[in-house]
Amino acid sequence: SYANCGLPYYIGGVIDDRDNLFLQTPASFGQRFVVDVRVRSEVIGVDTANKTVTVRTNKNETYTETYDKLLLSPGAYPFVPPMQGIDLDGIFTLRNVADTDKIKSYIQSNEIKKAVVIGAGFIGLEMAENLHHIGAEVSIVEMANQVMTPIDFAMAAMVHQHLNQQGVNLYLQETVLSFKKKGNGLDVQFKSGKVLYADMVILSIGVRPETTLAKQAGIKLGEAGGIWVDEYLQTSAKDVYAVGDAIEVKHYISNAESLIPLAWPANRQGRIVADTILGIRKKAYKGSLGTSILKAFDLTVSATGLNEKTLKRNNIPYMVTTVNRNSHASYYPGATPLTLKLIFNKEGDILGAQAIGYKGVDKRIDIISTAIKGNLKVWDLQEVEVAYAPPYNSAKDPVNIAGYAAENMINGEHESFRYFEIEELLKDSNYQLLDIRTNAEFNLGTIKDSLHIDLDTLRNNLDKLDKNKTYLVFCQVGLRGYLAYRI
């Protein structure tokens, strides 16, 4: 029993004691709970009709065991594409302690000056940070146009910038074709023709549900390829349950069958199934929001619910507001920027949220995740009563501000435009960009063809505006643009 999420940090030396990764041993767990823990044993077959499992030991002996209730919790495995050279030394995936030990041993036995991470999801970015921590020059290769699929491009762009500032090389929209041995390392060949040299490679292209046993037993799989379960997490076979990364669950908002390989859902599912099997109580699993968080060097990135990509793909109407605030009162030392994006519909339903910053990101996403599970509306976010003192917060939390902004948009009290709409809007001569920042800010650079009036002089210069035009007002962060709009 080990801390799966801590493995990258042990590789990078942030967690220095390997023993700290282990939560229980077979002996300690068995002694405390009187549970028969059989390690070095693999279940190779399930007979749901006769309620038996076939077990193979590490001595290659097999035996049959009976069950009254059976729980499948095989997790997920790292996807390894069939690429030329994929089996060469120095190429690794990370799933368990054995993988961790191999990577750690390789780092200790070889000089790792250049490392390539393929895939920019959670494990990929955590490994990039930890390989950087041991002094390697790190390159991340990602097929998509952004890192971290739970967040949308504009939010991911802030992560891209931060990775570049940390000296990480980012190769977006690039596909790896093959690997070749070169000296003590490897050449990583891209489809585009680029070649990267690496002393080691980490494959982090995503995970797939481990369904081998379920298939063998004739247990139904779902649309997304995971083990199908009902609302009580029972599979298509009587008295056989399944939990964790191997199963499909309903997304809490869209109700779509989804694969959500995260720790919180797995933990909750385990509790529910245990209660059901023991006959204590029978509760339905209500689905997963996919609430997630990542430490990317100094940045924290978090999300909950649905993102814009998913909403567009499913033709679900939505609205967006993005607020830029500080993690706590700006006059108290140590305040850092925080960007919070709220996605909702015109009925006020909260569809999702994303946040990026250096401090306080987890708190805001946790509030919104709780609000979604509590069926609150966007205007209810205005009523969230947060603990306030200058070292911790502002009197108006970013979550409150997002609630105000969302309600204003739903009621038509203010209209907003987004960066990717500017080019199309300006094709109409009735639209005019208006920069209301200070003279100093304007002189440092502005958007092309913008008119400039400082916000503090706007009321006295309204006669300079053409009442037949629609002005697209912008500032540095958002607040002054909103104030100019109201004026």
Buried (B, 14 or more C-beta within 10 A) or exposed (E): EBBBEBBBBBBBEEBEEEEEBEEEEBEEBBEEEEEEBEEEBEBEBBBBEEBBBBBBEEEEEEEEEEBEBBBBBBBBBBEEEEBEBBEBEBBBBBBBBEBBBEBBEBBEEBEBEBBBBBBBBBBBBBBBBBBBBEEBBBBBBBBBEBBBBBBBBBBBBBBBEBBEEBEBBBBBEBBBEBBEEEEEBBBBBBEEEEEBBBBBBBBBBBBBBBBEBBEBBEBEBBEBEBBBBEEEBBBBBEBBBBBBBBBBBBBBBBEBBBBBBBEBBBEBBBEBBEEBBEEEEEBEBEBBBBBBBBBBBEBBBBBBBBBBBBBEEEEBEBBBBBBBBBBBBEEBEEBBBBBBBBBBBEEBBBBBBBBBBBBBBBBBBBBBBBBBBEEBBBBBBBEBEBEEEBEBBBEBBBBBBBBBBBBBBBEEEEEBBEEEEBEEBBEEEEBBBBBBBBEEBBEEEBEEEBBBBBBEEBEEEEEEBEEEBEBBBBBEBBBBBBBBBEE
